[in-house]
């Protein structure tokens, strides 16, 4: 990420799942370097007379994770020799490490995965088994960097919280479901703290196993459900916030503190009710998910317009959803934002 750039965007393409294989899905996307190429399958292009020429879109990174890999005995998926396959470590080296670099410089940071339900967002963010995603790998790297610190005048404090936004209600995943308020927690604003969640539990952690235990506890309390497109569909947006403090002891005993908020977000996927077969609660959840994702898209669009100087009086609609309100600190100002678009 260039120093003057506050937003970085990457694309990731996953393998076909069993549903797509059974439907005889055809591959219509490819990757060349940082360019993602879209083209209709030859038979469709011939039949419709459209899409014969490929469309190219260049991003900060394009990750090909569709094929060209092998599973090691421990379950980790690594690239075959000569393959362009992007494994979990490559994604972390490209984006996850930049988040930590920015946090060490004192910036608020936000990294989130965006895409349709079942597109592979949770795999990139959280991972599965030996294929750990950006979230656990970043947490491990934080404590490796702290352990490598050789400055006795510099100390670190790390706290972590984990919430989900379910049907526009903010719920603390570190609190049992039976003990949570039905209307959720309130998002408030103060001059000292900026945007914060009133009453959210923060756990102080001093090692990777400690933060891993917190994430496992929160993950068990996540709201998931089955749809026709995804058997383990996330039904809420999950936000892991790491409060990272660097405390410097100055001459004379005075101290200086640098605080960074690292937001790692696993968004629920956008949905079409006709494809997911959603009814009842699942349909209500899908409507809330789509509404908040639309609000996020509107905020990013307004921020882009403001950055390009299209208007001096642009109002950023952070208050349109709980998701954008919660991420206001991490999306605006001098913060650094990274988005991984999972496509399928």
C-alpha positions in Angstrom: 0.0 0.0 0.0 1.4 3.3 -1.0 1.9 5.7 1.9 -0.5 8.3 0.6 -3.2 5.6 -0.1 -5.8 5.1 2.6 -7.8 2.4 0.8 -6.5 -0.9 -0.7 -8.7 -3.4 -2.6 -8.0 -7.0 -3.6 -10.0 -9.8 -5.3 -9.9 -13.5 -4.4 -11.4 -16.4 -6.5 -12.1 -19.6 -4.6 -12.6 -23.2 -6.0 -15.9 -24.5 -7.2 -18.0 -25.9 -4.3 -20.1 -29.1 -4.6 -23.2 -27.2 -5.5 -21.5 -25.5 -8.5 -19.9 -28.7 -9.6 -23.3 -30.4 -9.6 -24.8 -27.6 -11.6 -22.0 -27.9 -14.2 -20.7 -24.3 -13.6 -18.3 -23.0 -16.1 -15.3 -20.8 -15.2 -15.5 -17.3 -16.5 -12.8 -15.5 -14.5 -9.0 -15.4 -14.7 -6.1 -13.6 -13.1 -3.0 -12.0 -14.7 -0.9 -10.3 -12.0 -3.1 -7.7 -10.3 -5.7 -7.8 -13.1 -8.9 -9.8 -12.8 -10.4 -10.9 -16.2 -14.1 -11.6 -16.8 -15.4 -13.3 -19.9 -18.5 -15.3 -20.8 -17.9 -19.0 -21.4 -17.4 -19.6 -25.2 -20.8 -21.4 -25.7 -22.7 -18.5 -23.9 -20.8 -15.9 -25.8 -21.5 -17.7 -29.1 -25.2 -18.1 -28.3 -25.8 -14.5 -27.1 -23.3 -12.7 -29.3 -22.2 -10.8 -26.2 -19.1 -10.9 -24.0 -16.7 -12.2 -26.6 -14.2 -9.6 -25.6 -12.9 -10.0 -22.0 -13.3 -7.3 -19.5 -10.2 -6.4 -17.4 -10.2 -4.8 -13.9 -7.0 -3.9 -12.1 -6.8 -3.9 -8.3 -4.1 -3.6 -5.7 -4.0 -7.4 -5.7 -5.8 -10.3 -7.5 -5.5 -13.7 -5.8 -6.1 -16.8 -7.8 -7.2 -19.5 -5.3 -9.4 -21.6 -7.7 -7.0 -24.4 -8.5 -3.3 -25.3 -8.7 -2.8 -26.4 -5.1 -2.2 -29.5 -3.1 -3.2 -30.5 0.4 -0.3 -31.3 2.8 -0.6 -34.1 5.4 -1.5 -31.4 8.0 -4.4 -30.2 5.8 -2.7 -26.9 4.6 -3.3 -26.1 1.0 -0.2 -24.9 -0.8 0.6 -23.9 -4.4 1.9 -26.6 -6.8 5.3 -25.8 -8.4 4.7 -23.2 -11.2 1.2 -22.5 -10.1 -0.3 -19.0 -9.5 -2.3 -20.3 -6.6 -2.5 -17.8 -3.7 -2.5 -19.6 -0.3 -3.5 -18.1 3.0 0.1 -17.0 3.8 0.4 -15.1 0.6 -2.9 -13.2 1.3 -1.6 -12.4 4.8 1.8 -11.2 3.4 0.0 -9.0 0.9 -2.6 -7.4 3.1 -2.5 -8.6 6.7 1.1 -7.5 7.3 0.2 -4.0 5.9 -2.6 -3.7 8.6 -0.1 -4.4 11.3 2.5 -2.0 9.8 -0.1 0.7 9.8 -1.2 -0.1 13.4 2.5 0.2 14.5 2.6 3.7 13.0 -0.5 4.7 15.1 -3.2 4.5 12.4 -6.7 3.1 13.0 -7.0 0.1 10.6 -9.9 -1.8 9.1 -9.7 -5.0 7.0 -12.9 -6.7 5.8 -14.0 -9.3 3.3 -16.9 -8.5 1.0 -18.9 -10.7 -1.4 -21.9 -12.9 -2.0 -22.9 -15.5 0.5 -20.7 -18.6 0.1 -18.0 -16.7 -1.8 -15.2 -17.5 0.7 -15.1 -14.5 3.0 -14.9 -16.3 6.2 -12.2 -18.6 4.8 -10.0 -15.6 4.0 -10.7 -13.8 7.3 -10.8 -16.7 9.8 -9.7 -19.8 7.8 -10.3 -23.4 8.5 -8.1 -26.0 10.3 -4.5 -25.6 9.2 -5.4 -22.9 6.7 -5.5 -20.1 9.2 -6.9 -16.8 7.8 -5.8 -13.2 8.2 -7.4 -12.8 11.7 -5.5 -15.5 13.6 -2.3 -15.0 11.7 -2.4 -11.2 12.4 -2.9 -11.9 16.1 0.0 -14.3 16.2 2.2 -11.7 14.4 1.3 -9.0 16.9 2.8 -10.9 19.8 5.8 -12.0 17.7 6.6 -8.3 17.1 6.0 -7.5 20.8 8.4 -10.3 21.8 11.1 -8.9 19.4 11.0 -5.5 21.0 14.4 -4.6 22.5 13.5 -1.1 23.8 13.1 -1.2 27.6 11.4 2.2 27.5 8.6 0.9 25.2 5.8 -1.4 26.5 2.6 -2.7 24.9 -1.0 -3.3 26.0 -3.4 -5.4 23.9 -7.2 -5.7 24.5 -9.6 -7.5 22.3 -13.4 -7.4 21.9 -15.7 -9.4 19.5 -19.2 -8.4 18.5 -21.7 -9.3 15.8 -24.3 -7.1 14.1 -27.4 -9.3 13.8 -30.6 -7.8 12.4 -29.2 -4.3 13.1 -28.5 -5.1 16.8 -25.0 -5.1 18.1 -24.4 -8.2 20.3 -21.3 -9.0 22.4 -20.0 -12.5 21.4 -18.1 -12.7 24.7 -21.4 -12.8 26.6 -23.7 -15.8 26.6 -26.8 -15.3 24.5 -29.1 -15.7 27.5 -27.4 -12.7 29.2 -27.5 -10.3 26.2 -29.9 -7.4 26.0 -32.5 -8.1 23.3 -32.1 -4.7 21.7 -28.3 -5.1 21.7 -25.6 -2.6 22.8 -25.6 1.1 22.0 -23.0 2.7 19.8 -22.0 6.1 21.3 -19.5 8.9 20.5 -17.2 10.9 22.7 -14.4 13.4 22.2 -11.9 11.1 23.9 -12.9 7.7 22.5 -14.5 8.6 19.2 -17.1 5.9 18.2 -17.4 3.1 20.8 -19.8 0.4 21.9 -21.2 1.1 25.3 -20.9 -1.9 27.7 -18.9 -4.2 25.4 -16.5 -6.5 27.2 -12.8 -6.1 26.5 -10.3 -8.9 27.3 -6.7 -8.0 28.1 -4.4 -10.6 26.4 -0.7 -11.1 26.7 -0.1 -13.9 24.2 -1.4 -15.5 21.0 -3.0 -18.5 22.9 -4.9 -16.0 25.1 -6.3 -14.1 22.1 -7.0 -17.4 20.3 -9.0 -18.6 23.2 -11.1 -15.3 23.1 -11.7 -15.7 19.4 -12.8 -19.4 19.8 -15.2 -18.3 22.5 -16.7 -15.6 20.3 -16.8 -17.9 17.2 -18.9 -20.5 19.1 -21.5 -17.8 19.8 -21.7 -16.5 16.3 -25.1 -16.7 14.5 -24.9 -19.0 11.5 -27.6 -20.8 9.5 -28.1 -23.0 6.5 -29.3 -21.7 3.1 -29.5 -23.4 -0.3 -26.3 -21.6 -1.3 -24.2 -22.0 1.9 -24.7 -24.7 4.6 -22.8 -22.6 7.1 -23.8 -19.1 6.1 -22.9 -16.2 8.5 -26.1 -14.5 9.4 -24.4 -11.5 11.0 -21.4 -9.3 10.5 -18.6 -10.1 12.9 -16.2 -7.4 14.1 -13.1 -8.2 16.0 -11.5 -5.1 17.5 -7.9 -5.2 18.8 -7.0 -2.1 20.9 -3.3 -1.8 20.6 -1.4 0.6 22.9 2.3 1.5 22.7 3.4 3.2 25.9 6.7 5.0 25.8 8.6 6.2 28.9 10.2 9.5 28.3 12.9 11.3 30.2 11.8 12.5 33.6 9.4 9.6 34.0 6.6 11.0 31.8 4.8 8.6 29.5 3.4 8.9 26.0 0.7 6.6 24.6 0.0 5.7 21.0 -3.3 3.9 20.4 -4.5 2.1 17.3 -7.8 0.3 16.8 -7.5 -2.7 14.5 -10.9 -3.8 13.1 -11.0 -7.2 11.5 -14.4 -7.7 9.9 -16.0 -10.8 8.6 -19.1 -9.5 6.7 -22.1 -11.6 6.1 -22.7 -12.2 2.4 -25.1 -10.4 0.2 -28.1 -12.6 -0.8 -30.8 -13.1 -3.4 -33.8 -14.7 -1.7 -34.7 -16.6 -4.8 -31.3 -18.3 -4.8 -30.9 -18.9 -1.1 -34.5 -20.2 -0.6 -34.7 -17.9 2.5 -38.0 -17.8 4.4 -39.1 -16.6 7.8 -36.2 -15.6 10.0 -33.6 -16.4 7.2 -35.4 -13.9 4.9 -35.5 -11.2 7.6 -31.8 -11.8 8.3 -31.0 -11.5 4.6 -32.9 -8.2 4.3 -30.9 -6.8 7.2 -27.6 -8.0 5.7 -28.3 -6.5 2.3 -29.4 -3.2 3.8 -26.2 -2.8 5.8 -24.0 -3.8 2.9 -25.8 -1.2 0.7 -25.1 1.4 3.4 -21.4 0.4 3.5 -21.2 0.7 -0.3 -22.8 4.2 -0.1 -20.3 5.3 2.5 -17.3 4.1 0.5 -18.7 5.8 -2.6 -19.1 9.1 -0.8 -15.6 8.9 0.7 -14.3 8.3 -2.8 -16.2 11.3 -4.2 -14.8 13.4 -1.3 -11.3 12.3 -1.9 -11.6 13.2 -5.6 -12.9 16.7 -4.7 -16.2 16.3 -6.5 -17.9 18.4 -3.9 -17.0 20.3 -0.7 -20.3 19.6 1.0 -20.5 15.8 0.9 -22.1 14.3 3.9 -20.9 10.8 4.7 -24.0 8.7 5.7 -22.3 6.7 8.5 -25.6 6.7 10.5 -27.5 4.7 7.9 -26.6 1.4 9.5 -25.0 0.0 12.7 -22.2 -1.4 10.6 -21.0 1.9 9.1 -21.5 3.7 12.4 -19.3 1.3 14.2 -16.6 1.4 11.6 -16.7 5.2 11.3 -13.4 5.7 13.0 -11.8 3.1 10.7 -13.2 4.3 7.4 -12.7 8.0 7.6 -10.0 10.5 8.5 -6.4 9.2 8.4 -7.3 5.6 9.0 -6.2 2.8 6.7 -8.7 0.4 5.1 -8.2 -2.8 3.2 -11.0 -4.7 1.4 -10.9 -8.2 0.0 -13.6 -9.0 -2.5 -14.4 -12.7 -2.6 -16.0 -13.6 -5.9 -17.7 -16.8 -7.0 
